[in-house]
Amino acid sequence: MPRSIARLAAGAGTAALLVAGVPGAAGAAAPGPAVTTADTDTITWSLTPADAEGADGRRRIALELEPGRSTTEHVALTNSSATSVTFDLSAADGYLTANGSFDLRAADVEPAGGGAWIELEDEITVAAGETSVIPLTVAVPEDAVPGDHPAGVAAAVSTSDGPVTVSNRVGVRVDVHVPGEVSAAVAVADVTAVHASSWNPFEPGTVDVEATLTATGNVAVAVDQAAAASGAAGLVPQARSAPTTPVDLIPGSSVRTSVQVPRVWPLGPVSVDLTVTPTPADGVDAATSPQTVTVTAWAIPWPQLLLVLLAVATVLGLRAVRAARRERLDALLAAARAEGAASAARYRAERSPVGPPG
């Protein structure tokens, strides 16, 4: 499904808000946003990979071309609106957003990679309810370096509201692979591990592991991550993360990822191993090897300490209550003995005969 980005560009007193929707590597193209123009017409459209006859069911356009070679591809632009619409067409380089989704650079950003190799019309008018097949030429320069060059094409509609122009666009991903020596390397940096205790002192907690993954090779990769935690001289049994969804990276992209290790008891320092294994995408033959980064997480048993403090406080409180009771009982007994002694003295005094001195 298309994802959206927003970029605000200001110039000559006019702000242009560019909203692009581009299907990811595994997502199919879908209708673009519904745009309401100043005259209340609603414009809805979609852009999909195609052959010369029309949409061909592909989810993206994937090409392998030698340097100096070119080919013609097609996209199908469907205008689902009730009125004829003129669309702006453009090609752009692909990149990953902060959350790891594939998108295209804004139309006002000059392409420097695969987007610069794509030529197509600047605009096209499509009648209401009709579909137009648009040819595009992908020409790889002679000096192109081996590897993957992600790009895409987009169809946009602009509307104006005073000084502000809003441009909505949807696109199709175009991946160009140039054969040659390839690398599927991934760098792992800024690895952190934080233990989160369970509110229940009789349950273990979890360790959240985060890392920044960067594709330092020249081909797209799917990265598997696995984490394991153990420590406290064997007092903390080893715990492992559940299988995770692979992280897709394109050359030069970076993504912040997270993995959770469940059932880790808080017994002091815990050694956490994060293992990252890249796999080349699209069946590219490239040697890869897993790499492991080890960090330490301090698992302080706060709930357990609070439980112990509560137990100690309870014991001390009970002892204090017992001591106070004993003191009160001892005081009552002492008072009773004193009262008894005083009563006995008075009794003896009353019973003793009193006579004249001899």
Phi, psi and omega in degrees: 000150179294145172248165185239144171234160177227133179225133181252119180239128182245142178187137178054036177077009180239131177256134179242120178262114185256119179243118184243140173240122183227125179299142177281182185301325183254006184253143179274154178294147182221165180305145180282185182292153174274124184246129176259121182275177183299329180267021174069010173288137177261127183248125177229137183207167178216158180224126183223156173300151184206169165251192185294342182267336182152189182306135185246009175086357178290156179266339176199171176258117180241124185232149170236117184226136174288154174306137180087354180263159178217163178207162177251130175240177181218153169229149180254122180254116182253125176261105182269011183276171179268008181219156176293140184227138172261122183255140170275133180248144180204159173243147184209161174286149177267154177206171177256136176284177182300330180267010174088011179270144179284139177207176180248147173298154180299156184297337181271005176263120182295122180294142180238352181241231183299332179297332180285348182268358185255129176240134175205172180301155177282328180204162179208143176255127181241129180292161181301131177072007183255164176237132176246135175267124185250120176281148174220143181255129176249113182240117180273126181293161182298329184263018180296137180276151179298157176121191181266140180230087184289139180204194178181170176237152183222152174241128188233152173235130181250139174232151183241143174223087185070231182280357184255128175250126180251124180244119177256136182217151171233156186214174176237134180283136177234113179254123179248123177252126177258117183294157181145199180289123184238158179223137180245041185281150177225132176262139179246126183218164175052049179280128177230151177222128182231129178271133177244116182284151172283148177294337178272115182295348180262009177240145177287168178257200179230158173244122178262120183251126177238149180205157173256119180256131179233129177280103182266356177273194183244014175228157177291145181225154168251123188252121173269142179234141176216140180231146177223144182229136176201168179161198181054046176054040178087355179288334176260107179296151183295133177239146183235153178285156174285159177304139182245161175288130180303147178265123180272129179232142172253160185308130178085354183273154177230142179220138174272124185240167178217144177225140181246133176254116182274167171056056176247117182283140181277091180232043177100210182293135180239129177274125184242125177253122174253120180249127183243127182233109179275147175231125180301140179277161174060028175070018179293137180272102179215136181289136178224159176211143179289154174227144184239133176243132182249130176227168180246134175244133177271117181256089181275126184280066183300312179299320180293320177296319177297322177297317179296315179298321177296318179295316179297317179297323179294315179298313180296322178296317178296320178295320179296320178296316179298317180297319179295320178296317178298319179297317179295319179296316178298321179294319179295318178296319179296318179296320179295318179296319179296319178294321178296316179297320180294320178295319179296319180295320179294321180296314180297322181294323180288330183274340182290131177291143179242117181230174179293152178294145182283000000 
